[in-house]
Amino acid sequence: MKPAEMPAMKVRIPGCFLLGTLFCAAQTESPQQAQFRACRANLKSLAQALEFYAADNPGQPGPPLAKLAPGYLKKMPTCPAANSDTYSQVEWSGEKFTLCCRGNHHAALNVAPDHPAYAFPAGEVSGLPPTPAEKILARHQQVLDQKRAIADRIAAEQNESSQLLEAYRKTKSKNLPPEALIELVNQGVLTTPPEKFPALTTPAMTPEERQILESEKSPEGISYLKVVEEIDRRFPDSEFVAYCQSNQFMLRRNRWLRGKIGKL
């Protein structure tokens, strides 16, 4: 479907238009910081609108931003610091694009010119030092990311477990009955030290940190406290420990098998 043929009734709003909302951000923020965050939210909304447009118009060249309103945006946003449209120059490279706030409108925050910026599919390039709430969020997110990395590794080991056992049977123990093979492997596992996992514990939240998180909103207009609480719920400490322990024998067996068949 060509852009000109886009039905007027198809209205997609990629998130809220947060200009007004973000001016009510943290009490600790300066007006310049609030303007920057509103500008950043504008870029995210524009980027999401472009992604929706591309999904509805596969193979079509990237549209001018003016094509997005009113079909994919209620209206075109403006940078609150510049009080004008600073976003219209979109750089395209195939299906990839880069948006930014053109000019030097956030210099009071030591933000580089042409920032904030948003690149698809790379994501946001903010150019603004993290706020206290963002620093707290980063600590919680880091623990979750580390848990996920270990869980992903265990899942990969689970997928490889039967292959390693079969490879060992073919190369080392062709004539052993299945029961004897399993007994041999299990005896070998007993000589293999347990897997050591880092002690990953969700950071405790002090009353002061809770107050900071409650007072500041994310670029999407959500309280940072809700964002952090959602992160902490995704992989609780007790579930992570239980998951690692329940897979400990399998990990030891895989390591023993690799040593026996000469694999890394």
KELUMTOR-813547 format. One record per residue: x, y, z of N, C-alpha, C in turn. Coordinates in steps of 0.02 Angstrom, whole numbers, plus 50000, padded with zeros to 5 digits. Each point is the difference from the previous one (the first is absolute). Example, Ala and Ser with C-alpha at 12.3 -4.5 7.8 and 13.67 -1.06 7.14 Angstrom:
REM residues 2
50660 / 49716 / 50390 / 49955 / 50059 / 50000 / 50045 / 50060 / 50000
49982 / 50053 / 49964 / 50042 / 50059 / 50003 / 49961 / 50055 / 50037
//
This chain:
REM residues 264
50042 / 49940 / 50000 / 49958 / 50060 / 50000 / 50044 / 50062 / 50000
49989 / 50044 / 49953 / 50039 / 50061 / 49996 / 49979 / 50048 / 50055
50047 / 50044 / 50021 / 49983 / 50047 / 50054 / 49938 / 50041 / 49985
49991 / 50020 / 49938 / 49943 / 50043 / 49983 / 49934 / 49963 / 50008
50003 / 49932 / 49998 / 49939 / 49961 / 50004 / 49984 / 49977 / 50071
50040 / 50023 / 50048 / 49990 / 49978 / 50069 / 49933 / 50025 / 50025
49957 / 49954 / 50025 / 49934 / 50022 / 50023 / 50004 / 50049 / 50057
49956 / 50049 / 49997 / 50001 / 50051 / 50053 / 49981 / 49971 / 50067
49961 / 49946 / 50000 / 49976 / 49973 / 50064 / 50054 / 49959 / 50035
50055 / 49983 / 49965 / 50052 / 49961 / 50032 / 50044 / 50046 / 50041
49986 / 50003 / 50064 / 50037 / 50045 / 50044 / 50037 / 49957 / 50051
50065 / 50003 / 49996 / 50041 / 49964 / 50049 / 50039 / 50052 / 50039
49998 / 49994 / 50064 / 50036 / 50047 / 50043 / 50053 / 49960 / 50037
50064 / 50004 / 49981 / 50051 / 49961 / 50031 / 50019 / 50027 / 50068
49963 / 49982 / 50051 / 50010 / 50029 / 50065 / 49966 / 50067 / 50005
49999 / 50027 / 50059 / 49969 / 50066 / 50009 / 50047 / 50054 / 49975
49970 / 50053 / 49978 / 50040 / 50059 / 49983 / 50014 / 50035 / 50066
50063 / 49995 / 50023 / 50015 / 50011 / 50070 / 50025 / 50070 / 50017
49991 / 50046 / 49954 / 50029 / 50066 / 50012 / 49975 / 50030 / 50065
49933 / 49999 / 50009 / 49973 / 50029 / 50062 / 50017 / 49958 / 50060
49998 / 49934 / 49993 / 50012 / 49956 / 50057 / 50069 / 50008 / 50028
50049 / 50004 / 49954 / 50068 / 50000 / 50024 / 50022 / 50066 / 50031
49962 / 50053 / 49990 / 50015 / 50061 / 50037 / 49984 / 49993 / 50074
49963 / 49946 / 50017 / 49984 / 49987 / 50070 / 50046 / 49947 / 50028
50061 / 49994 / 49973 / 50047 / 49949 / 50022 / 50027 / 50017 / 50069
50057 / 49971 / 50016 / 50026 / 50004 / 50068 / 50007 / 50072 / 50025
49985 / 50008 / 50064 / 50007 / 50066 / 50030 / 50073 / 50022 / 50001
50045 / 49950 / 49997 / 50071 / 50017 / 50003 / 50026 / 50022 / 49932
49961 / 49993 / 49947 / 50023 / 50019 / 49934 / 49994 / 50075 / 49989
50047 / 50026 / 49963 / 49996 / 50069 / 49978 / 49954 / 50005 / 49940
49976 / 50059 / 49983 / 49959 / 50008 / 49939 / 50036 / 49974 / 49938
50066 / 50011 / 49997 / 50038 / 49977 / 49942 / 50000 / 49924 / 49995
50006 / 49966 / 50058 / 49998 / 49927 / 50000 / 49932 / 49974 / 49978
49948 / 50033 / 50025 / 49932 / 49979 / 49981 / 49989 / 50010 / 49925
50026 / 50055 / 49973 / 49993 / 50011 / 49928 / 50038 / 49947 / 49961
50058 / 49982 / 50024 / 50038 / 49948 / 49965 / 49963 / 49934 / 50000
49972 / 49982 / 50056 / 49964 / 49936 / 50004 / 49938 / 50000 / 49957
49967 / 50057 / 49996 / 49942 / 50005 / 49956 / 50022 / 49994 / 49927
50057 / 50030 / 49983 / 50026 / 49995 / 49933 / 50018 / 49928 / 49984
50030 / 49966 / 50048 / 50017 / 49929 / 49991 / 49938 / 49958 / 49989
49948 / 50013 / 50039 / 49938 / 49963 / 49991 / 49968 / 50013 / 49932
50006 / 50062 / 49976 / 49974 / 50016 / 49933 / 50035 / 49957 / 49947
50066 / 49992 / 50006 / 50037 / 49960 / 49952 / 49978 / 49927 / 50002
49988 / 49974 / 50059 / 49978 / 49931 / 50006 / 49932 / 49991 / 49967
49955 / 50047 / 50011 / 49934 / 49996 / 49969 / 50006 / 50002 / 49924
50043 / 50044 / 49974 / 50009 / 50005 / 49928 / 50030 / 49935 / 49972
50049 / 49972 / 50036 / 50031 / 49938 / 49977 / 49950 / 49943 / 49998
49958 / 49995 / 50051 / 49949 / 49948 / 50001 / 49950 / 50009 / 49943
49983 / 50062 / 49987 / 49954 / 50014 / 49945 / 50030 / 49979 / 49933
50064 / 50013 / 49991 / 50034 / 49979 / 49939 / 50001 / 49924 / 49993
50010 / 49966 / 50057 / 50000 / 49926 / 49998 / 49931 / 49974 / 49981
49947 / 50030 / 50028 / 49932 / 49980 / 49982 / 49987 / 50012 / 49926
50023 / 50058 / 49976 / 49990 / 50016 / 49929 / 50035 / 49949 / 49956
50062 / 49983 / 50017 / 50038 / 49952 / 49960 / 49966 / 49932 / 50000
49971 / 49980 / 50057 / 49965 / 49935 / 50003 / 49938 / 50000 / 49956
49967 / 50057 / 49994 / 49940 / 50004 / 49959 / 50015 / 50011 / 49926
50062 / 50022 / 49986 / 50018 / 50016 / 49931 / 50067 / 49967 / 49982
50003 / 49934 / 50001 / 50064 / 49966 / 49986 / 50027 / 50017 / 49931
50065 / 50011 / 49997 / 50031 / 50015 / 49936 / 49996 / 50073 / 49978
49959 / 50039 / 50035 / 49993 / 50071 / 49982 / 50059 / 50039 / 50029
50022 / 50053 / 49966 / 50053 / 50042 / 50028 / 49977 / 50036 / 50063
50048 / 50017 / 50042 / 49983 / 50035 / 50062 / 49963 / 50064 / 49987
49946 / 50013 / 50035 / 49959 / 50059 / 49986 / 50027 / 50062 / 50034
49984 / 50059 / 49974 / 50011 / 50061 / 50040 / 49959 / 49996 / 50063
50025 / 50029 / 50054 / 49965 / 49996 / 50064 / 49930 / 50030 / 49996
49990 / 50048 / 49956 / 49933 / 50031 / 49994 / 49947 / 49948 / 49980
50022 / 49945 / 49969 / 49953 / 49947 / 49979 / 49972 / 49962 / 50060
50032 / 50006 / 50058 / 49980 / 49960 / 50058 / 49939 / 50029 / 50036
49985 / 50063 / 49989 / 49943 / 50032 / 50034 / 49949 / 50019 / 49948
49936 / 49984 / 50013 / 49973 / 49972 / 50062 / 49993 / 49925 / 50000
50027 / 49964 / 49952 / 49989 / 49928 / 49998 / 50034 / 49961 / 50055
50063 / 50018 / 50016 / 50039 / 49962 / 50048 / 50018 / 50041 / 50062
49990 / 50064 / 49996 / 50008 / 50045 / 50057 / 49941 / 50048 / 50001
49982 / 50023 / 50059 / 49946 / 50050 / 50005 / 50022 / 50064 / 49965
50061 / 50020 / 50014 / 50028 / 50060 / 49968 / 50075 / 49996 / 50004
50034 / 50040 / 49960 / 50072 / 50000 / 50001 / 50026 / 50035 / 50062
50047 / 49970 / 50035 / 50026 / 50032 / 50061 / 50052 / 50053 / 49984
50013 / 50041 / 50050 / 50053 / 50050 / 49995 / 50045 / 49994 / 50061
50062 / 50018 / 49991 / 50047 / 49999 / 50056 / 49981 / 50056 / 50048
49989 / 49985 / 50064 / 49979 / 50053 / 50047 / 50055 / 50051 / 50013
50063 / 49980 / 49991 / 50055 / 50048 / 50010 / 50005 / 50049 / 49942
49988 / 49974 / 49940 / 50004 / 50043 / 49940 / 49934 / 50032 / 49983
49945 / 49971 / 50027 / 49932 / 50023 / 49985 / 49987 / 49998 / 49925
50028 / 49949 / 49967 / 49990 / 49993 / 49928 / 50015 / 49927 / 49981
49984 / 49984 / 49938 / 50014 / 49933 / 49974 / 50075 / 49994 / 49986
50033 / 49955 / 50035 / 50071 / 49988 / 49989 / 50013 / 49928 / 49977
49947 / 49964 / 49983 / 50006 / 49928 / 49988 / 49994 / 49979 / 49927
49980 / 50044 / 49956 / 49977 / 49980 / 49933 / 50053 / 49969 / 49956
50063 / 50014 / 50012 / 50053 / 49973 / 49958 / 50017 / 49928 / 50022
49970 / 49952 / 49967 / 50012 / 49930 / 50016 / 50053 / 49972 / 49953
50049 / 49966 / 50027 / 50052 / 49969 / 49959 / 49983 / 49926 / 49992
49993 / 49978 / 49937 / 49981 / 49931 / 49984 / 50059 / 49963 / 49970
50006 / 49936 / 50017 / 50048 / 49955 / 49970 / 49965 / 49933 / 49992
49969 / 49990 / 49942 / 49958 / 49941 / 49991 / 49940 / 50005 / 50045
49990 / 49950 / 50043 / 49944 / 50001 / 50048 / 50020 / 50031 / 50066
50063 / 50019 / 50008 / 50023 / 50031 / 50061 / 49993 / 50075 / 49996
49990 / 50032 / 50057 / 49995 / 50073 / 50000 / 50028 / 50028 / 50064
50017 / 50064 / 49997 / 50024 / 50037 / 50059 / 49961 / 50064 / 50005
49974 / 50012 / 50059 / 49965 / 50062 / 50017 / 50040 / 50038 / 50051
49997 / 50065 / 49999 / 50032 / 50038 / 50053 / 49968 / 50069 / 50006
50015 / 50033 / 50054 / 49980 / 50069 / 50010 / 50055 / 50044 / 49970
49986 / 50027 / 49941 / 50051 / 50038 / 49964 / 50015 / 50066 / 50034
50064 / 50013 / 50008 / 50020 / 50063 / 50030 / 50034 / 49988 / 50067
50006 / 50053 / 50038 / 50035 / 49998 / 50065 / 49954 / 50028 / 50054
49940 / 49973 / 50003 / 49948 / 50029 / 50042 / 50004 / 49978 / 50074
50043 / 49951 / 50015 / 50006 / 49976 / 50068 / 50071 / 50010 / 50027
50032 / 50053 / 49976 / 50069 / 50013 / 50019 / 50007 / 50015 / 50075
49947 / 50025 / 50031 / 50003 / 50016 / 50071 / 50014 / 49937 / 50043
49985 / 49941 / 49972 / 50013 / 49937 / 50035 / 50064 / 49967 / 49976
50040 / 50036 / 49961 / 50061 / 49972 / 49971 / 49985 / 49941 / 49954
49943 / 50003 / 49968 / 49982 / 49949 / 49951 / 50029 / 50019 / 49932
50027 / 49951 / 49966 / 50031 / 50013 / 49935 / 49948 / 50025 / 49950
50020 / 50039 / 49950 / 49953 / 50020 / 49947 / 49969 / 49940 / 49966
49940 / 50011 / 49973 / 49962 / 49946 / 49966 / 49984 / 49942 / 50047
49989 / 50016 / 50062 / 49978 / 49950 / 50050 / 49943 / 50030 / 50040
49955 / 49958 / 50025 / 50001 / 49927 / 49998 / 49990 / 49972 / 49930
50015 / 49936 / 49993 / 49994 / 49967 / 49935 / 49970 / 49931 / 50010
49972 / 49973 / 49947 / 49971 / 49933 / 50003 / 50015 / 49966 / 49934
50033 / 49942 / 50004 / 50019 / 49962 / 49940 / 49962 / 49934 / 50000
49970 / 49984 / 49944 / 49966 / 49935 / 49994 / 50043 / 49954 / 49957
50016 / 49939 / 50022 / 49973 / 49966 / 50059 / 50044 / 50005 / 50062
50052 / 50042 / 50000 / 50046 / 50002 / 50057 / 49967 / 50024 / 50064
49955 / 50049 / 49995 / 49967 / 50025 / 50060 / 50021 / 50072 / 50015
49988 / 50019 / 50062 / 50008 / 50070 / 50019 / 50073 / 50019 / 50012
50018 / 50060 / 49979 / 50064 / 50030 / 50017 / 49984 / 50065 / 50034
49999 / 50000 / 50066 / 49969 / 50056 / 50035 / 50046 / 50061 / 50005
50064 / 49989 / 50017 / 50046 / 50056 / 50008 / 49993 / 50036 / 50067
49959 / 49974 / 50045 / 49990 / 50032 / 50065 / 50025 / 49955 / 50056
50041 / 50026 / 50046 / 50022 / 49958 / 50057 / 49940 / 49972 / 50037
50006 / 49939 / 50028 / 49943 / 49970 / 50035 / 49980 / 50039 / 50062
49936 / 50001 / 50013 / 49974 / 50032 / 50061 / 50007 / 49951 / 50058
49989 / 50022 / 50062 / 50003 / 49954 / 50057 / 49955 / 49940 / 49992
49939 / 50010 / 49974 / 49954 / 49944 / 49991 / 50027 / 49952 / 49947
50028 / 50026 / 49946 / 50027 / 49958 / 49947 / 50060 / 49959 / 50025
50039 / 50028 / 50046 / 50056 / 49962 / 50028 / 49974 / 49942 / 50043
49948 / 50012 / 50038 / 49970 / 49946 / 50040 / 49972 / 49946 / 49953
49964 / 50022 / 49950 / 49972 / 49954 / 49951 / 50055 / 49958 / 49968
50056 / 50030 / 49982 / 50055 / 49965 / 49967 / 50027 / 49944 / 50044
50004 / 50011 / 50066 / 50025 / 49948 / 50045 / 49954 / 49940 / 50001
49934 / 50013 / 50002 / 49952 / 49945 / 50000 / 49999 / 49964 / 49933
50004 / 50039 / 49946 / 50001 / 49970 / 49934 / 50062 / 49958 / 49989
50056 / 50022 / 50027 / 50062 / 49962 / 49992 / 49995 / 49931 / 50032
49970 / 49996 / 50059 / 49991 / 49935 / 50033 / 49955 / 49955 / 49958
49944 / 50029 / 49975 / 49955 / 49960 / 49958 / 50035 / 49976 / 49937
50039 / 50043 / 49968 / 50036 / 49980 / 49939 / 50049 / 49944 / 50014
50034 / 50003 / 50058 / 50047 / 49947 / 50018 / 49964 / 49934 / 50012
49942 / 50003 / 50033 / 49960 / 49939 / 50010 / 49978 / 49971 / 49934
49977 / 50044 / 49956 / 49978 / 49976 / 49934 / 50057 / 49967 / 49962
50060 / 50029 / 50003 / 50057 / 49972 / 49964 / 50015 / 49930 / 50025
49997 / 49989 / 50066 / 50012 / 49934 / 50027 / 49944 / 49952 / 49981
49938 / 50024 / 50003 / 49944 / 49958 / 49980 / 50004 / 49980 / 49926
50022 / 50046 / 49958 / 50008 / 49985 / 49929 / 50055 / 49948 / 49990
50053 / 50005 / 50038 / 50054 / 49951 / 49995 / 49977 / 49931 / 50022
49961 / 49997 / 50055 / 49974 / 49936 / 50023 / 49953 / 49970 / 49948
49958 / 50042 / 49970 / 49955 / 49975 / 49948 / 50039 / 49971 / 49941
50055 / 50032 / 49981 / 50041 / 49974 / 49946 / 50032 / 49933 / 50020
50021 / 49994 / 50063 / 50028 / 49937 / 50024 / 49947 / 49945 / 50000
49939 / 50018 / 50017 / 49946 / 49950 / 49999 / 49990 / 49973 / 49929
50002 / 50044 / 49951 / 49991 / 49979 / 49930 / 50057 / 49955 / 49977
50060 / 50010 / 50028 / 50059 / 49963 / 49977 / 50011 / 49936 / 50039
49965 / 49992 / 50056 / 50013 / 49945 / 50046 / 49994 / 49932 / 49966
49944 / 49987 / 49967 / 49990 / 49935 / 49968 / 50050 / 49988 / 49944
50020 / 50052 / 49965 / 50048 / 49993 / 49945 / 50068 / 49980 / 50027
50020 / 50029 / 50057 / 50064 / 49982 / 50030 / 49999 / 49927 / 50023
49946 / 49979 / 50030 / 49995 / 49931 / 50023 / 50004 / 49951 / 49942
49966 / 50016 / 49946 / 50002 / 49956 / 49941 / 50069 / 50000 / 49968
50033 / 50058 / 49998 / 50068 / 50003 / 49973 / 50048 / 49958 / 50041
49993 / 50002 / 50066 / 50042 / 49960 / 50044 / 49988 / 49925 / 49988
49938 / 49982 / 49993 / 49984 / 49929 / 49988 / 50031 / 49975 / 49934
49997 / 50041 / 49949 / 50026 / 49980 / 49935 / 50076 / 49996 / 49998
50034 / 50045 / 50036 / 50073 / 50005 / 49994 / 50037 / 49960 / 50053
49969 / 49989 / 50059 / 50037 / 49970 / 50055 / 49969 / 49935 / 50026
49936 / 49991 / 49994 / 49968 / 49944 / 50034 / 49948 / 49967 / 49956
50020 / 49981 / 49940 / 49952 / 49973 / 49953 / 49967 / 49936 / 50025
50037 / 49958 / 50036 / 49975 / 49934 / 50018 / 49966 / 49997 / 50068
49999 / 50056 / 50036 / 49968 / 50000 / 50065 / 49925 / 50002 / 49994
49964 / 49960 / 50040 / 49927 / 50007 / 50002 / 49981 / 50069 / 50026
49940 / 50024 / 49983 / 49980 / 50067 / 50021 / 50005 / 50011 / 50075
49980 / 49950 / 50041 / 50001 / 50008 / 50072 / 50072 / 50008 / 50026
50044 / 49960 / 49971 / 50070 / 50004 / 50021 / 50032 / 50066 / 49979
49979 / 50024 / 49942 / 50026 / 50065 / 49976 / 49979 / 50056 / 50047
49937 / 50000 / 50019 / 49975 / 50052 / 50046 / 50036 / 49996 / 50066
50010 / 49939 / 50025 / 50035 / 49992 / 50064 / 50071 / 50026 / 49996
50034 / 49985 / 49944 / 50068 / 50024 / 49991 / 50002 / 50077 / 50000
49954 / 50030 / 49963 / 49998 / 50073 / 49997 / 49984 / 50030 / 50068
49952 / 49970 / 50035 / 49982 / 50027 / 50066 / 50058 / 49996 / 50049
50038 / 49946 / 49997 / 50058 / 49994 / 50043 / 50052 / 50054 / 49984
50007 / 50014 / 49935 / 50046 / 50052 / 49981 / 49978 / 50069 / 50023
49935 / 50012 / 49999 / 49974 / 50064 / 50022 / 50016 / 50013 / 50073
50001 / 49946 / 50041 / 50014 / 50008 / 50071 / 50071 / 50027 / 50012
50044 / 49991 / 49952 / 50069 / 50026 / 50007 / 50007 / 50069 / 49971
49946 / 50028 / 49973 / 50002 / 50066 / 49968 / 49975 / 50053 / 50049
50038 / 50052 / 50013 / 49978 / 50052 / 50047 / 49936 / 50033 / 49976
49959 / 50023 / 50047 / 49938 / 50036 / 49981 / 50016 / 50064 / 49962
49952 / 50021 / 49961 / 50005 / 50063 / 49964 / 49995 / 50058 / 50049
50044 / 50048 / 49994 / 49998 / 50058 / 50044 / 49965 / 50057 / 49965
49947 / 50024 / 50031 / 49963 / 50057 / 49973 / 50012 / 50061 / 50044
50001 / 50060 / 49969 / 50007 / 50060 / 50041 / 49940 / 50010 / 50046
50013 / 50029 / 50057 / 49945 / 50015 / 50047 / 49962 / 50061 / 49974
49944 / 49988 / 49967 / 49961 / 50054 / 49971 / 49939 / 50012 / 50044
49999 / 50057 / 50031 / 49946 / 50018 / 50045 / 49970 / 50067 / 49979
49935 / 50003 / 49995 / 49966 / 50062 / 49983 / 50019 / 50054 / 50050
50023 / 50059 / 49977 / 50021 / 50052 / 50048 / 49942 / 50019 / 50046
50017 / 50007 / 50064 / 49950 / 50023 / 50048 / 49985 / 50074 / 49986
49938 / 50019 / 50011 / 49979 / 50068 / 49986 / 49991 / 50038 / 50066
50039 / 50052 / 50008 / 49995 / 50040 / 50061 / 49940 / 50048 / 49994
49976 / 50026 / 50057 / 49945 / 50049 / 49996 / 50017 / 50060 / 49957
50064 / 50021 / 50003 / 50020 / 50057 / 49959 / 49996 / 49984 / 49925
50022 / 49939 / 49982 / 49996 / 49980 / 49930 / 49927 / 49994 / 49977
49958 / 49973 / 50043 / 49929 / 49994 / 49983 / 49970 / 50069 / 49987
50018 / 50049 / 50040 / 49974 / 50067 / 49991 / 50024 / 50030 / 49934
50063 / 49988 / 49982 / 50027 / 50024 / 49937 / 49963 / 49968 / 49941
49989 / 49935 / 50004 / 49967 / 49964 / 49946 / 49927 / 50022 / 49993
49967 / 50014 / 50056 / 49931 / 50022 / 49998 / 49994 / 50070 / 49970
50050 / 50042 / 50010 / 49994 / 50070 / 49980 / 50018 / 50011 / 49927
50034 / 49953 / 49969 / 50023 / 50010 / 49931 / 49964 / 49952 / 49953
49984 / 50025 / 49942 / 49965 / 49960 / 49949 / 50047 / 49981 / 49944
49988 / 49942 / 49971 / 50039 / 49978 / 49942 / 49979 / 50041 / 49939
50037 / 49995 / 49944 / 49980 / 50036 / 49939 / 49931 / 49982 / 49976
49975 / 49941 / 50020 / 49932 / 49979 / 49981 / 49947 / 50027 / 50048
50022 / 50039 / 50051 / 49952 / 50029 / 50047 / 49981 / 49954 / 50056
50037 / 49945 / 50011 / 49985 / 49952 / 50053 / 50047 / 50012 / 50058
49974 / 49994 / 50061 / 50042 / 50007 / 50059 / 50057 / 49949 / 49997
50061 / 50023 / 50013 / 50057 / 49955 / 50000 / 49993 / 49946 / 50053
49962 / 50013 / 50053 / 49990 / 49949 / 50050 / 49964 / 49940 / 49970
49950 / 50013 / 49959 / 49964 / 49945 / 49968 / 50045 / 49962 / 49952
50043 / 50037 / 49965 / 50046 / 49967 / 49953 / 50048 / 49953 / 50037
50028 / 50025 / 50055 / 50047 / 49959 / 50038 / 49965 / 49940 / 50031
49941 / 50010 / 50028 / 49963 / 49945 / 50030 / 49984 / 49946 / 49948
49984 / 50020 / 49940 / 49986 / 49952 / 49946 / 50064 / 49961 / 49983
50056 / 50033 / 49998 / 50064 / 49966 / 49986 / 50015 / 49949 / 50054
49989 / 50018 / 50063 / 50015 / 49955 / 50056 / 49955 / 49939 / 50001
49940 / 50007 / 49971 / 49953 / 49943 / 50000 / 50015 / 49949 / 49946
50040 / 50018 / 49951 / 50008 / 49956 / 49942 / 50039 / 49937 / 50015
50049 / 50003 / 50045 / 50040 / 49941 / 50017 / 50021 / 50007 / 50073
49955 / 49985 / 50047 / 50016 / 50009 / 50071 / 50061 / 49958 / 50020
50034 / 50024 / 50053 / 50061 / 49966 / 50022 / 49988 / 49927 / 50016
49946 / 49984 / 50035 / 49987 / 49931 / 50020 / 49990 / 49955 / 49939
49965 / 50025 / 49950 / 49989 / 49961 / 49939 / 50066 / 49990 / 49962
50042 / 50051 / 50000 / 50064 / 49994 / 49965 / 50044 / 49947 / 50033
50004 / 50001 / 50066 / 50041 / 49951 / 50036 / 49973 / 49930 / 49987
49934 / 49992 / 50005 / 49970 / 49934 / 49989 / 50012 / 49975 / 49928
49996 / 50046 / 49953 / 50012 / 49981 / 49930 / 50072 / 49976 / 49990
50047 / 50035 / 50029 / 50070 / 49980 / 49993 / 50013 / 49933 / 50034
49972 / 49991 / 50060 / 50011 / 49938 / 50037 / 49969 / 49940 / 49963
49941 / 50010 / 49971 / 49966 / 49945 / 49967 / 50036 / 49977 / 49937
50043 / 50042 / 49973 / 50038 / 49983 / 49940 / 50074 / 49986 / 50014
50018 / 49998 / 50063 / 50070 / 49991 / 50018 / 50029 / 49933 / 49976
49962 / 49946 / 50009 / 50025 / 49935 / 49980 / 50010 / 49997 / 49924
49953 / 50028 / 49963 / 50006 / 50000 / 49928 / 50061 / 50039 / 49977
50015 / 50056 / 50031 / 50058 / 50039 / 49982 / 50065 / 49963 / 50015
50003 / 49965 / 50056 / 50059 / 49961 / 50019 / 50009 / 49942 / 49950
49945 / 49969 / 49982 / 50004 / 49944 / 49954 / 50025 / 50023 / 49931
49975 / 50057 / 49977 / 50023 / 50026 / 49935 / 50075 / 50015 / 50002
50023 / 50029 / 50056 / 50071 / 50016 / 50005 / 50042 / 49936 / 49999
49978 / 49950 / 50036 / 50036 / 49936 / 50001 / 50001 / 49968 / 49931
49944 / 50001 / 49966 / 49996 / 49970 / 49933 / 50046 / 50036 / 49951
50002 / 50066 / 50004 / 50043 / 50038 / 49955 / 50074 / 49982 / 50011
50017 / 49992 / 50064 / 50069 / 49980 / 50014 / 50017 / 49932 / 49972
49951 / 49955 / 50001 / 50013 / 49932 / 49977 / 50001 / 49994 / 49923
49963 / 50040 / 49967 / 49999 / 49995 / 49927 / 50042 / 50055 / 49967
50040 / 50036 / 50041 / 50048 / 50047 / 49973 / 49970 / 50064 / 49973
49940 / 50019 / 50025 / 49969 / 50063 / 49978 / 50013 / 50055 / 50051
49993 / 50061 / 49978 / 50008 / 50057 / 50045 / 49945 / 50002 / 50051
//
